[in-house]
Amino acid sequence: MKIMSQYLSELKTKLVGKLPGYRFMDKGPNVFAIVKDNQVKAIVKDQGDYVIVTISGKDYKYDKWYTKPEHLATVLINYFSQQ
């Protein structure tokens, strides 16, 4: 398997330990899943200039130039902390 993209690697590092009960499963070099209770809660994909976060079938597109890994981590932590 190829090495995970730099952006996703940094993002995962910022999420680990911040979301109790959630796990992060690599699905490929440019994709990982956020899992809780053996259910996929989100898919995070690196698509070049953008990161796509899919939650409940809806895609949320983030421009990597404007949305640094730490910013997206904060968004995801806030969202999943309220679930």
Legacy VTK file of the C-alpha trace (Angstrom):
# vtk DataFile Version 3.0
C-alpha trace
ASCII
DATASET POLYDATA
POINTS 83 float
0.000 0.000 0.000
1.263 3.476 -0.825
2.056 5.987 1.878
-0.898 8.126 2.980
-1.010 11.673 1.611
0.777 14.274 3.739
-2.469 16.204 4.311
-4.418 13.156 5.521
-1.500 11.989 7.634
-1.367 15.367 9.410
-5.148 15.436 9.767
-5.250 11.988 11.381
-2.437 12.964 13.765
-4.513 15.952 14.926
-7.639 13.778 15.415
-6.095 10.849 17.322
-6.973 11.007 20.996
-9.441 13.878 20.492
-12.499 11.743 19.647
-13.023 9.066 22.316
-14.743 5.966 20.924
-13.806 6.731 17.315
-11.238 4.879 15.213
-9.501 5.894 12.003
-9.174 3.188 9.354
-6.987 3.632 6.285
-8.813 2.649 3.101
-6.002 3.558 0.708
-3.253 6.155 0.244
-5.778 8.987 -0.178
-8.741 7.797 1.904
-9.530 7.020 5.530
-12.730 6.276 7.401
-13.869 7.606 10.777
-15.526 4.668 12.550
-17.561 4.351 15.756
-19.243 1.180 17.030
-18.102 -0.616 13.840
-20.075 1.847 11.706
-18.435 4.213 9.237
-19.412 7.731 10.286
-17.353 9.598 7.676
-15.031 9.050 4.738
-12.204 11.538 4.217
-10.615 11.660 0.728
-7.660 13.640 -0.536
-8.425 14.652 -4.123
-5.456 16.819 -5.023
-6.371 20.443 -4.338
-9.392 19.432 -2.255
-10.340 17.202 0.630
-13.815 15.661 0.466
-15.507 14.639 3.719
-18.573 12.427 3.217
-20.989 12.234 6.149
-24.387 10.533 5.856
-24.126 10.498 2.060
-23.396 14.247 1.791
-20.078 15.503 0.425
-18.356 18.486 2.023
-15.531 19.907 -0.088
-12.609 21.745 1.510
-9.933 23.624 -0.410
-6.555 22.501 0.989
-5.019 25.919 0.358
-7.499 27.604 2.732
-8.295 24.696 5.055
-5.143 23.455 6.773
-5.215 20.024 8.506
-5.521 21.627 11.953
-8.545 23.656 10.824
-10.348 20.650 9.351
-9.461 18.636 12.475
-11.201 21.278 14.619
-14.303 21.144 12.386
-14.460 17.334 12.602
-13.808 17.262 16.363
-16.582 19.804 16.958
-18.996 17.893 14.721
-18.354 14.418 16.124
-18.199 15.612 19.742
-21.857 16.637 19.391
-23.000 13.293 17.909
LINES 1 84
83 0 1 2 3 4 5 6 7 8 9 10 11 12 13 14 15 16 17 18 19 20 21 22 23 24 25 26 27 28 29 30 31 32 33 34 35 36 37 38 39 40 41 42 43 44 45 46 47 48 49 50 51 52 53 54 55 56 57 58 59 60 61 62 63 64 65 66 67 68 69 70 71 72 73 74 75 76 77 78 79 80 81 82
